[in-house]
Amino acid sequence: MAKTIKITQTRSSIGRLPKHKATLVGLGLRHIGHTVEREDTPAVRGMVNRISY
């Protein structure tokens, strides 16, 4: 079984760069407090690093 990570959106996407909003959509995050579970891959880690502000 592949390892997974839980990702939670803690801040609003309002006023963020369009690339960052697209990254949130790609991860499946829709609103503040939304948590998703994704496979722990380098691609997903990179997406999380891009929006981890």
Protein Blocks (a to p, Z undefined) as FASTA:
>chain_A
ZZddddddfbdfehiafklmmmmmmnopabghiacdddddfklmmmmmmmmZZ
